[in-house]
Amino acid sequence: MKDRVAVVTGAAGGIGRATALELARQGCHLAISDVNEQGLASVAGEIEALGRKVSTHVMDVADKAAMEAFPQAVLDAHGRVDIIVNNAGVGVADRVESISMEDFEWIVGINFWGVVYGTRFFLPHMIKADSGHIVNISSVFGIIGVPTQSAYCATKFAVRGFTESLRIEMMGTGVGVTAVHPGGVKTDIARNARFKQGPDGSTDSDEAARNFDRVARTTPESAGRQIVRAIRRNQGKLRIGADARLLDRIARLMPVGYQRLIYRAMKLRRG
């Protein structure tokens, strides 16, 4: 990967940050984007300390015009583009009957359209060079459906189908494609998610974050290493974490039965 140019969205923290740093350690120069300008600058400093060139791009992946201009900005800064990791993502927790359409449109804009834009606008440059790799971050929730996560699951299932179709289209070319399905990775996605607000203005975000921390077993650094290894191997599907691998097997063995298991587990938890 020496002197390749990699683009990572949502790079100010979590899996994005870890993946960008691992790509830098492997010899890549980086173009990193996020809405968090301060966090982005911090990661850029870490990349520069590794001796790699880095450009920062403060932007929202749901902004079509900004994303359409993004490839040229990367080419202007680096002269080429070899890898795009469409990582930026957000969460919403609410039941189908009560989730606001505003929240639904917000999560679709970032989690799905952000991936489509990042793929669609960078892909022509890779096809022209007959070289490159596209990584799209889905989730274990792109494999199974989960109560109160309908909007999140919808976006991650969509990313999965989009990416698997793209991989088939790119077979026989020099462009590789990987769909990534992380399980519980120790990031701030639960803390930053939008939750249903109670009558008193409170949310259950703190409790959800604590529950997530208890079950998350994989570090972002481990996830980043696995993603870079998958790029090297042109691996079509990457499941990160024992939980993701287990739930994938259960969903394949019990495509309807797993739903009953989740329902029963929820009933037991509620007592």
N, C-alpha and C positions, 0 to 999 in steps of 0.2 A: 504493500500500500504506500510505499515511499513516494512522496510528492504528489499523491492524488489529492483532489479537492473534494471534501465532503460537506454537505449541507445538513444541518440538524435543526429542526424546529422544536420549540418548547425546550430550549437548551439551558435555561436559567437555573434549573434544578432537577432533581429526580433522575429518571432514566435518561432524559435528554442530556443533562449535564454529564452523567457518567459515560454515556456513549460517545459524546464529543471528546471527552478527555481520553478515552481508550483509543479512539481513532487517531488522536494526536500522538499518543504513545507509539502507535504502529506506523507513524510517518506521514499521516495526512495533514494537510492544511485545512482550516475550517472556516465555513461561513455559518454563523449561528444566529438564530432568531428567537425572539420572545417578546411578550408585552411588558415583561419586567426588566426595565432598562438597567437598574442597579445590579440585579442578579446576573444579567447578561455580561455586564462589564467585569464582574468578579470572575466569571468563568473564562472570559477572554484573557484575563491576566494569568490564569492558571495554564491556559493553552500556550501563551507566549513564553511562560517560564519553561515549557517543554521544548522550546526552540522552533515552534511552528508559527506560520503566518495565520492570522485570524482576522476576519471582518465581522462586525456586529450589525444586526438589522432589527431594529425595534419595530415590530409589526404584529398585527392580528392575522392569523392564518385564515380567518373567515372573511377577510377583506379581499375580494376577488381582484380588484385593480392592483392592490399592493402585491399580491401573490403573482399576478401576471408580469409585473415588472421585476420581480425577485430574481429570475434567472439572469437577466441582463446585468443586474447589480452585482451578482456573483461573478459573472464573466468579466466585468469591468475591474473587479478587485483582484481576481485570481487568474483569469485567462482561460479557465476550463472548469468543468464540473463533472465529477465522476460518480458521486454517491449522493443520494437524498434520503434522509431518514425523517419520515413524516411522523413525528412523535407527539406534537402538541395535542393535549386533550384535557377535558374537564368532566365533572360529574354532576348529576342531578339525582336526588333521591325523593321520590314521591310516587303515589299510586296513580294509575292511569286516569281514574275519574277526577283527580284533583290537581294533577300537574298543570301548571299554566302553559298556555301555548307560547308565551314569551320564553319560558325556560326551555321548552321543547325546541323551539327555533334556535335558541342560543347554543344548545349542545350539538344540534345537527350542523350548525354553521361551522363550529370548531372541529368536532370529532370526525365528521364525514366530509363536508365540503373542503375543509382544510387539507385533508388527505387527497381528495380529488384534484384540487388546485395544485398542490405540490407535485403530484404525479403528472398531471396533464401538461403543466407548463415547463417542467424540466425534461420530460420524456423526449420531445423532439430533438433536443441537443444530444441525448444519449443514442437515439436511433441513428442520427447523422454520423456520430463517431463510431457506431456499432460497438459501443463499450459503455459500461456503467452498471449501477445497481440501485434498485429502489427498495427501501424498507418501509413498510406500513405497519404501525403499531395498532393492533386490534386489542384483544383482551381474552381472558378465560370467559368473560361475559359475552364474547363473540362466539362462544361454543355452547353455553347453557343460558337459559333465561332465569332471572332471579326477581322475586317480588320487590317492588319499589324501585327497580332499576330498569323499567321498560324503555325509557328514553335512552339511557346509556347502552343497554343491550342492543337496541335498534341500530344505533350508530356503529357499534362494534361488529355486529353481524354484517352490516352493510360494508364495512371496511374489509371484512374477511372475504365476502363474495366478490367485491371489486378487485381485490388483490389476487385472488385465485384465478379469476378470469384473465387478468393482466398477465400473470405468469405464463398461462397457456399461449397467449398471443405473442409473448416474447421468446417462446421456445424456438430454437434455431437461429437466434440472433445473439449478439454479444451483450445483451442487457439482461441482468439477473433480477429476480424479484423474490422478496421474502415477506411473508405475513408473520407477525410476532404476536403471541398470545401470552402475556404475563399473567401470573396468578397474583398472590399477595406480595407486592414489592413495597419496601419501606419508603414511601414517598408521601407528599402532602396532598395527594389528590382527594382523600376523604375530608381533610380539613378545609380544602378550598371548594368543595362541592356546594351546590345549592340544595338546601333542605326545605321541606314544607314548614312554613311558619305557623306557630300556634296563635290562639286568640290574644295572648299577652305579648306577642312579638318574639317569643323565644323559639329556638330551633333545637333539634337534637344532634347538632353537628359535633359537639364535644364528645358525646357518648359514642357516636358513630366512629369518630377518629380513634377513641380509645379501643373500641372493638376491633377496628382495622389493624391497629398496632399490635394487638394480641395475636392475630392470625397471620399477619405478614411475616414471612420467614426469609425472604430473599432481599439482599441488599441491592441498591441501584448499581453499585460497582460490579457485582456479579452479573446482573442483567446486561450491563454495558459490554462486558467481556463476551457474554454469550451471543449478543447481537453482532458484534464484530466478527466473531468466529463463524457465524451463519453467513455473513457476507462473503467471507473468504471461501466458504464451501458451496456458495450458491444454494443454500438450503431453502426449500420452498416454504416450510412451516416450522416455526420455532415456538415451543411451549416452554415458558420460563417458570421453574419451580415445581416441586413435587405435587403441589395442589393442582396446578394447571394440568399436569400429565394425568393425575388421577381422575379429575373431573372430565377430561377429554375421553378417557377410556369408559367411564360410567355413561357419558352421553351417547357414545357409540354402541355400547352394550344394551342400554336401557333408554332409548330415545324419548319414550313417554314416561317410563317408570321413574326416572330421576326426578321428574316434577312432583310425583307423589311423595318421594323421599323428602324433598325440600319442604313440602306442605306439612308433613308429619313432624319434621324437626322444628318447624316454626310453632306448631301447636304445643309441642312438649316444652319449648322454651317459654311460651306464654303461661304455661302451667295449667 
